[in-house]
Amino acid sequence: GVMVSVDVLKRDQWEEENAVFAINPMGLPLKELRRLKDQFQDEEGQPVKLDEQKFVDALLSRLSSAGTSQNERQRWDSELRTLFKKIDAGCSETVTWE
């Protein structure tokens, strides 16, 4: 019946939202992700290496644009520094978009 269809739609929407969250745990909209990618490129669109502070600043600036509170940004600061270290497995102290 109609109730099953609504439940299936809700489940599908929930699964889709959670799949996006798994890929994008900060919950940034696509527009903000595109702007974030721009921060990993120079004026000519060439890849740029970011050190830990620039990486954290780039991501936190996108959170600020998305309306995240100061407390949330402080919590993310620590998480982003941990993420940087995981991405920088070679200990080069820089990361790229790729």
Secondary structure, 3 states (H helix, E strand, C coil): CHHHHHHHHHHHHHHHHHHHHHHCCCCCCHHHHHHHHHCCECCCCCECCECHHHHHHHHHHHHHHCCCCHHHHHHHHHHHHHHHHHHCCCCCCCECCC
